[in-house]
Amino acid sequence: MSGRGVWLRARARLRRFPAALAACGDQAAAYGRCVAAAAAGPAELRRDTCLEEFQALRECFARAVRLCPS
C-alpha cells in the first residue's frame, strides 16, 4: 500500500487553507485578540479560555473548506 495518496490529499487540503483563512479573517482576529489578552501579564494561559472564539473560527474554517473548490 502506497502512502502517496495520503500525501496528495494532505497537500490538496493545505492548498485550500489560505482561502479558508481569508474567508475567516474576522474570526481569526477575534481568536488572536483573545489569546493575546489571556497571555498578557503574569497569569498563565489556561485551557478553554478562548473556547468560544476558537469554536467560531473552527466552524468558519469548516464552512469555508466545504465551499472552496478542491
C-alpha distances in whole Angstrom, upper triangle without the diagonal:
4,7,9,10,11,13,14,15,17,19,20,21,23,25,26,28,31,32,31,33,36,36,37,39,42,40,38,42,43,40,41,45,44,42,44,47,46,45,48,51,51,49,46,43,42,39,40,43,41,39,41,40,37,36,38,36,32,34,35,31,30,32,32,28,28,31,30,28,24
4,5,7,8,10,11,13,14,16,17,19,20,22,24,25,28,29,29,31,33,34,35,37,40,38,36,39,41,38,39,42,42,40,42,45,44,43,47,49,50,48,44,41,41,38,39,41,40,38,40,39,35,35,36,34,31,32,33,29,28,31,30,26,27,29,27,26,22
4,6,5,7,9,10,11,13,15,16,17,19,21,22,25,26,26,28,30,31,31,33,36,34,32,36,37,35,35,39,39,36,39,42,41,40,43,46,46,44,40,38,37,35,35,38,36,35,36,35,32,32,33,31,28,29,30,26,25,28,27,23,25,27,25,24,20
4,5,5,6,9,10,11,12,14,15,17,19,20,23,24,25,26,29,30,30,32,35,34,32,35,37,35,35,39,39,37,39,42,41,40,43,46,47,45,42,39,39,36,36,39,37,35,37,35,32,32,33,30,28,29,29,26,25,27,26,22,23,26,23,22,18
4,5,5,6,9,10,11,12,14,15,17,19,22,23,23,25,27,28,28,31,34,32,30,34,36,33,34,38,38,36,38,41,40,40,43,46,47,45,41,38,38,35,35,38,35,34,35,34,30,30,31,28,26,27,27,23,22,24,23,20,20,23,21,19,15
4,5,5,6,9,10,11,12,14,16,17,20,21,21,23,25,26,26,29,31,29,28,31,33,30,31,35,34,33,35,38,37,36,40,43,43,41,38,35,34,31,32,34,32,30,32,31,27,27,28,26,23,24,25,21,20,23,22,18,19,22,20,19,15
4,5,5,6,8,10,10,12,14,15,18,20,20,21,24,25,25,27,30,29,27,30,32,29,30,33,34,32,34,37,36,35,38,41,42,40,37,34,34,31,32,34,32,31,32,30,27,27,28,25,23,25,25,21,20,23,21,18,20,22,19,18,15
4,5,5,6,9,10,11,13,15,17,18,19,21,23,24,25,27,30,29,27,30,32,30,30,34,34,33,35,38,37,37,40,43,44,42,39,36,36,33,33,35,33,32,33,31,28,28,28,25,23,24,24,20,20,22,20,17,18,20,17,16,12
4,5,5,6,9,10,11,13,16,17,16,19,21,21,22,25,28,26,24,28,30,28,28,32,32,31,33,36,35,35,38,41,42,40,37,34,34,31,31,33,30,29,30,28,25,25,25,23,20,21,21,17,16,18,17,13,15,17,15,14,10
4,5,5,6,9,10,11,14,16,15,17,19,20,21,23,26,24,22,25,27,25,25,29,29,28,30,33,32,32,35,38,39,37,34,31,31,28,28,30,28,26,27,26,22,23,23,20,18,20,20,16,16,18,17,13,15,17,15,15,12
4,5,5,6,9,10,12,14,14,16,18,19,20,22,25,24,22,25,27,25,26,29,30,28,30,33,33,32,35,38,40,38,35,32,32,30,30,32,29,28,29,27,24,24,25,21,20,21,20,17,17,19,17,14,16,17,15,14,11
4,5,5,7,9,12,12,13,15,17,18,19,21,24,23,22,25,27,25,26,29,30,29,31,34,34,34,36,40,41,39,37,33,33,31,30,32,29,28,28,26,24,24,24,21,19,20,19,15,15,17,14,11,13,14,11,10,7
4,5,5,7,10,11,10,12,15,15,16,18,21,20,18,22,24,22,23,26,27,26,28,31,30,30,33,37,38,36,33,30,30,27,26,28,25,24,25,23,20,20,20,17,15,16,15,12,12,14,12,8,11,13,10,10,8
4,5,5,8,10,10,11,14,15,15,17,20,19,17,20,23,21,21,24,25,24,26,29,29,28,31,34,36,34,31,28,29,26,26,27,25,24,25,22,19,20,20,17,15,17,16,12,13,15,13,10,14,15,12,12,10
4,6,7,8,10,11,13,14,16,17,21,20,18,21,24,22,22,26,27,26,27,31,31,31,33,37,38,37,34,31,32,30,29,30,27,26,27,24,22,22,22,18,17,19,17,13,15,16,13,10,13,14,10,10,9
4,6,6,6,9,10,11,13,15,18,17,16,19,21,20,21,24,25,25,26,29,30,30,32,36,38,36,33,30,30,28,27,28,25,24,24,22,19,20,19,16,15,15,13,10,11,12,9,7,10,10,7,8,7
4,5,5,6,9,10,10,12,15,15,13,16,18,17,17,21,22,21,23,26,26,26,28,32,34,32,30,26,27,25,24,25,22,21,21,19,16,17,16,13,12,14,12,9,11,12,9,8,12,12,9,11,11
4,5,5,6,9,10,10,14,14,12,15,18,17,17,20,22,21,22,25,26,26,28,32,34,33,30,27,28,27,26,26,23,23,22,19,18,19,17,14,14,16,13,10,13,14,10,10,14,13,10,12,13
4,5,5,6,9,10,14,14,13,15,18,18,18,21,23,23,24,27,28,28,30,34,36,35,33,29,30,28,27,27,23,23,22,19,18,19,17,14,14,15,12,9,12,11,8,8,11,10,7,10,11
4,5,5,6,9,12,11,11,14,16,15,16,19,20,20,22,24,25,26,28,32,34,32,30,27,27,25,23,24,20,20,19,16,15,15,13,10,10,11,8,6,8,8,5,6,9,9,7,11,12
4,5,5,6,9,9,8,10,13,12,13,16,17,17,19,21,22,23,25,28,31,29,27,24,25,23,22,22,18,18,18,15,13,14,13,9,10,12,9,7,11,11,8,10,13,13,11,14,15
4,5,5,9,10,9,11,14,14,14,17,19,19,20,23,24,25,26,30,33,31,30,26,27,26,24,24,21,21,20,16,16,17,15,12,13,14,11,10,13,12,9,11,14,13,11,14,16
4,6,8,9,10,12,14,14,16,18,19,20,21,23,25,26,28,31,34,32,31,27,28,26,24,24,20,20,18,15,15,15,13,10,12,12,8,8,11,9,7,10,12,10,10,13,15
4,6,5,6,9,10,11,12,14,15,17,18,20,21,22,24,28,30,29,27,24,24,22,20,20,16,16,15,12,12,12,9,7,9,9,6,7,10,9,8,11,13,12,12,16,18
4,6,5,6,9,10,10,12,14,15,16,18,20,21,22,26,29,27,26,23,24,23,21,20,16,17,16,12,13,14,11,9,12,13,9,10,14,13,11,14,17,16,15,19,20
4,5,5,6,9,10,11,12,14,15,16,18,20,21,25,27,26,25,22,23,22,20,18,15,16,14,10,12,13,10,9,12,13,10,12,15,14,13,16,18,18,18,21,23
4,5,5,6,9,10,11,12,14,15,16,18,20,23,26,24,23,19,20,19,16,15,12,12,10,7,8,9,6,5,9,10,8,9,12,13,12,15,17,17,17,21,23
4,5,5,6,9,10,11,12,14,15,16,18,22,24,23,21,18,19,18,16,15,12,13,12,8,8,11,9,6,9,11,9,10,13,14,13,15,18,18,18,21,22
4,5,5,6,9,10,10,12,14,15,16,20,23,22,21,18,19,19,17,16,12,14,13,9,11,13,11,9,13,14,12,13,17,17,16,18,21,21,21,24,25
4,5,5,6,9,10,11,12,14,15,19,22,20,19,16,17,17,15,13,9,11,10,6,9,11,9,9,12,14,12,14,17,17,17,20,22,22,22,26,27
4,5,5,6,9,10,11,12,14,18,20,18,17,13,14,14,12,10,7,9,9,5,6,9,9,7,10,13,12,13,16,17,17,19,21,22,22,26,26
4,5,5,6,8,10,10,12,16,18,17,16,13,15,15,14,12,9,12,12,9,9,13,12,10,13,16,15,15,18,20,19,20,23,24,23,27,27
4,6,5,6,8,10,10,14,17,16,16,13,15,16,15,12,9,13,13,10,11,14,14,13,16,18,17,18,21,22,21,23,26,26,26,30,31
4,5,5,6,9,10,13,16,14,13,10,12,12,11,8,6,10,10,8,9,13,12,12,15,17,17,18,21,22,22,24,26,27,27,31,31
4,5,5,6,8,12,14,12,11,8,10,11,10,8,7,10,11,9,10,13,14,13,15,18,18,18,21,23,23,24,27,28,27,31,31
4,5,5,6,10,13,12,11,9,12,14,14,11,10,14,15,12,13,17,17,16,18,21,20,21,24,25,25,26,29,30,29,33,33
4,5,5,8,11,10,11,9,12,14,14,10,10,14,14,13,14,17,18,17,20,22,22,23,26,27,27,28,31,32,32,35,36
4,6,8,10,8,8,6,8,10,11,7,8,12,13,12,13,17,17,17,19,22,22,23,25,27,27,29,31,32,32,36,36
4,6,8,7,6,5,9,11,13,10,11,14,16,15,15,19,20,19,21,24,24,24,27,29,28,29,32,33,33,36,36
4,7,7,8,9,12,15,16,13,14,17,19,17,18,22,22,21,23,26,26,26,29,31,31,32,35,36,35,39,39
4,6,8,10,13,16,18,15,16,20,21,20,21,25,25,25,27,30,30,30,33,35,34,36,39,39,39,42,43
4,7,10,12,16,18,15,17,21,23,22,23,26,27,27,28,31,32,32,34,36,36,37,40,41,41,44,44
4,7,9,13,14,12,15,17,20,20,20,23,25,24,26,29,29,30,32,34,34,35,38,39,39,43,42
4,6,10,12,10,13,16,18,18,18,21,23,22,23,26,27,27,29,32,32,33,36,37,37,40,40
4,7,9,7,10,12,15,15,14,17,19,19,20,23,24,24,26,28,28,29,32,33,33,37,36
4,6,6,9,10,14,14,13,16,18,18,19,22,23,23,25,28,28,29,31,33,33,36,36
4,6,8,8,12,13,11,13,16,16,16,19,21,21,22,25,26,26,28,30,31,34,34
4,5,5,8,10,9,10,13,14,14,16,18,19,20,22,24,24,26,28,29,32,32
4,6,8,9,9,12,14,14,15,18,19,20,21,24,25,26,28,29,30,33,34
4,6,5,6,9,10,11,12,14,16,17,18,20,21,22,25,26,27,30,31
4,6,5,6,9,10,10,12,14,15,16,18,20,21,23,24,25,29,29
4,5,5,6,9,10,11,12,14,15,17,18,20,21,23,24,28,29
4,5,5,6,9,10,11,12,14,15,16,18,20,21,22,26,27
4,5,5,6,9,10,10,12,14,15,16,18,20,21,24,25
4,5,5,6,8,10,10,12,14,15,17,18,20,23,24
4,5,5,6,9,10,11,12,14,16,17,18,22,23
4,5,5,6,9,10,10,12,14,15,16,20,21
4,5,5,6,9,10,11,12,14,15,19,19
4,5,5,6,9,10,11,13,14,18,19
4,5,5,6,9,10,11,12,16,17
4,5,5,6,9,10,10,14,14
4,6,5,6,9,10,13,14
4,6,5,6,9,12,14
4,5,5,6,10,11
4,5,5,8,9
4,6,8,9
4,6,9
4,6
4
